[in-house]
Amino acid sequence: MSSKPTLQTNPRGIPQAPFIDNVEEHVGGPDAEVESALRQFQEAIAKYRYMELNLNTRKKALLDKIPDIEKTLSMVQFLKDKREGKLKAKTDDELEDDDDESSGAGSSSQTTTFELNDTLYAEAEIDTTEDIVYLWLGANVMLSYTQEDAIKLLTEKLTAAKTSLTNATEDLEFLREQITVMEVNTARCYNWDVKRRREKRLAAEAAEGSSKA
């Protein structure tokens, strides 16, 4: 009892396009019609192109998203480093002179600008002694995190986004190869049908000529 051949896929489950080496065998014999085979090839190409469109959209979104995550991670790391430095200095001040520290010696804030939209920025003062940051999570949701937790979350998101970008790039290359294979299959099937029709016509003309002779 014969078993169906295993469908080959790439690591993300995209099916591999089979190369049709023997067109006659694939369509079902020398007198079989090729329309159904050609239709199947075109349907497969359409599905591959649809996946390609979705992956290109996903890749573009990731290319926009990764720099934003990197910029946010860099800022949170900067605030963490600055806070830890000030906390250490604050501890030293307390050991030497607690009164000087409580009187406000040294700056505990950082002046910066933040982006409101693509062309509009505002100035703000950040309390660098605070261990809390607020992150936008999308869908108008903002949550507070400790700096350590925020760095962990952003690092995980950055790693996941870069992995997704690598996978999307590999899948797009794989899809282009499969589209090419199916286009070659279509051309081979069409050419085989043209050749078969020509041979039949020539054979019929030769038979007609010999009967007249």
Disulfide bonds with the S-S distance in Angstrom:
none
